[in-house]
């Protein structure tokens, strides 16, 4: 029997009933939308406010290449959500409410006021990681073809972005560092620049 991965949950307040534990489709629908909404908001801010062009480019790609986020960017996500709500009501005889698991409030509490590039990357990575993990569980266990296809799309489009974020993070020091934030791109045959020695006091 399929069992939910409890490492997905970030709050002790989030619990699943026996019925929910048996339905990866239901869990996926209820949990994926809040994380995708948060990802859209963070990527939109990064696209506008990030200082490094590489971070802006990555945020733009996340917005443009993820089907659901593209719909949100075009203002058509409401239509998609209505379709999801209709399917949810048809399958589970209940109205869809993403906040029923406490995720909406939890994500709101996790928002950071920091606007540096590294923070944008960390926030996007977190939402991507949870979304992709949920998608793998749904792709392999969901009963409905619509959910499996939706999950596959999340994996195909968003999983590669996690690796790209890791690479960018390795080149951006923490905000507390006094080292200037510079992403070095090596040119074939050109050695990496060496830091200038500071004169001793």
Residue, then its C-alpha position, 0 to 999 in steps of 0.5 A: x500500500x502506498x504511504x505518504x512521505x511525511x518528510x514533505x510536511x514542515x509543520x506538526x499541525x499538518x496531518x493526514x487522515x486514513x482516507x487521505x493517506x490512501x489517496x495520493x491524487x487528493x494529497x497532490x491536488x491539495x498540496x501542490x497549488x500553494x507551493x506553486x503559487x508561492x513559487x510564482x510570487x518569488x520568481x516574479x520578484x526575482x525576475x524584477x528585483x534580482x541584481x545578478x542577470x543569471x538569477x533574473x534569467x533563471x526566474x524568467x525561465x521558471x515562469x515561462x517554462x512551467x505550464x501552470x506558472x505560465x498560465x498564472x502569468x497570462x492571467x488564466x490560472x483561475x480557469x485552470x483552478x476552476x477545472x481542478x475544483x470541478x474534478x475534485x468535487x467529482x472525485x471526492x464529493x467535497x469542495x476543494x480548499x488548499x488551505x485545509x491542511x494549513x499550508x497557506x498560513x504556513x507558507x505565509x509565515x515562511x516568507x522572508x522580507x529579504x530581497x537579496x539574490x541568494x534568498x530568492x534562490x533559496x526560496x525558489x529551491x525550497x518550493x521547487x523541491x517540495x513540488x517535485x517531491x510531491x509530483x514524483x509520489x503522484x506520478x508513481x501512485x496516483x489513480x487518475x491519468x490527469x494527475x499523473x500527467x500533471x505530476x509528470x509535467x512538474x517533474x520534467x519542467x521544474x526538477x532541472x531548475x533545482x540543479x541550476x539553482x544549486x550551481x548559482x548558489x555555489x557562486x553566491x556567498x551568503x548575504x552576511x559575507x563582505x565579499x562582493x557577489x560576482x558570478x565568475x564564468x570561465x572562458x576556455x583557456x583562460x585561468x580564473x582571476x586571482x584575488x588581489x592581496x590586501x596590504x598589511x596594516 
